[in-house]
């Protein structure tokens, strides 16, 4: 649980005064006390910080820790500006600039308090509420525009993806058809080649058969010519035919 010492150390770092050369610890505690009071009014309840004003518990929401420091910085700058104005010989150039910075920081702190006022129904000035509501409306419109833009981008991406998918399918179908046509042509060529080979084999078999028959007839003729029992001249012979 953070204590006053923790918040004070964080405030010193934000003011770049960790050695308390400009702001004493008492002034820093007063700035924290003022910031805490403003946040308490926005929530319409008393908030406490451990070790501040003898409190033993920190009831500030952790989400508001930064807001507390932001308000304390604004109050510390205001205290410093008042102190410079009250000096006997204030620096004419530094003091107005410091006052401008303090005013800007306080406006930022008060602006962060507006949503808390609105959320908890606490009284808030009409002008501040109008500014807060205008900012909320602007954020709502920006959100809707962003969502519409994202929706259009998503639909466009889906449409492009669908077109790309269809194009890929068409390319694959065309490739498949071309490959199928090549296979069909190769099949026909193979069948034609096989058919020609078969026909050549059949013709060759016919030629071989005829050659074999001729060789057989020639062998029988030779045998008859050389036989002593029956003269071959008594046989009736016709070319390409058997003896009778």
BAKOL-230108 format. One record per residue (C-alpha): residue in one letter; x, y, z. Coordinates in steps of 0.25 Angstrom, whole numbers, plus 5000, padded with zeros to 4 digits. Each point is the difference from the previous one (the first is absolute). Example, Ala and Ser with C-alpha at 12.3 -4.5 7.8 and 13.67 -1.06 7.14 Angstrom:
A504949825031 S500650144998 
This chain:
X500050005000 X500650134996 X500350115010 X500250155001 X501549974998 X499849934987 X499150104994 X500950115005 X501249934994 X499349994986 X499650155001 X501450045002 X500449924988 X498950064991 X500550145005 X501549964998 X500350045014 X500449885007 X500950085010 X498950105004 X500850124995 X498750074995 X498849935007 X500149965014 X499449875005 X498950095007 X499650074987 X500049864993 X499149945010 X499150124999 X499949984985 X499749865002 X498950035010 X499450104990 X500049904989 X499449905009 X498950095004 X499650034985 X499949854997 X499249985013 X499050114995 X499949934987 X499649875006 X499250065011 X500749935011 X501250025009 X501249934995 X501249985008 X501549974999 X500849925010 X500950105009 X499350124995 X499250085011 X500249885009 X499349904991 X500349865000 X499449954987 X500150044985 X498750004994 X500350064987 X499849914988 X501349954994 X499450054986 X500050145006 X501550005006 X500550074987 X498850105001 X500450035014 X501450034996 X499650084988 X499150095009 X501150015011 X501050054989 X499050114996 X499850055014 X501549995003 X500250094987 X498950105005 X500750015014 X501350034993 X499450104991 X499350075012 X501450005008 X500750064988 X499050114999 X500150035015 X501550014999 X500650145002 X500749994986 X499349904991 X500649974987 X499150074989 X500249894990 X500049875008 X498750035009 X499050024988 X500649874993 X499849925013 X498650055002 X499749964986 X500549865002 X499349995014 X498750044993 X500149904989 X500349895010 X498850035008 X499150004988 X500549874996 X499749955015 X498650065000 X499749944986 X500449865005 X499050025012 X498850034991 X499749854996 X500149965015 X499050115003 X499149964989 X500049855004 X499750025014 X498950114998 X500850105008 X499750154997 X500850054989 X500050144992 X499250004988 X501150054991 X500949895005 X498949894998 X499850054986 X501549994997 X500049865005 X498849964993 X500550064987 X501349925002 X499249875002 X499250034988 X501250024992 X500649875005 X498849934997 X499950054986 X501549974998 X499849855005 X498849984991 X500850064988 X501249915004 X499049875001 X499450044986 X501450014994 X500449875006 X498749934995 X500250054986 X501549965000 X499649865005 X498949994989 X501050054990 X501149905004 X498949885000 X499650044986 X501450014995 X500349865007 X498849944993 X500450064987 X501449955002 X499549865004 X499049994987 X501250054991 X500949895006 X498949894998 X499850054986 X501549994998 X500149865006 X498849964991 X500650054988 X501349935003 X499349875003 X499350014987 X501350034992 X500649885007 X498849914997 X500150044985 X501549965000 X499749875007 X498949974990 X500950034988 X501149925006 X499049885002 X499650014985 X501450014995 X500349875009 X498849934995 X500450034985 X501449965003 X499549875006 X499149974989 X501150034990 X500949905007 X498949905001 X499750014985 X501549994997 X500149875009 X498849944993 X500650034986 X501449945005 X499349885005 X499349984986 X501350024993 X500749905009 X498949904998 X500150014985 X501549995001 X499949885008 X499049934991 X500950044988 X501249935007 X499149885003 X499649984986 X501450034995 X500549895010 X499049904995 X500350034985 X501549985003 X499749875007 X499149954988 X501250044991 X500949925007 X499149885002 X500349864992 X498749945002 X499150104993 X500550094989 X499750145004 X499650034985 X498849925001 X499450105010 X499250114996 X500650135005 X499450145000 X500850115006 X499550045014 X499249885001 X500249865006 X500349874992 X498849924996 
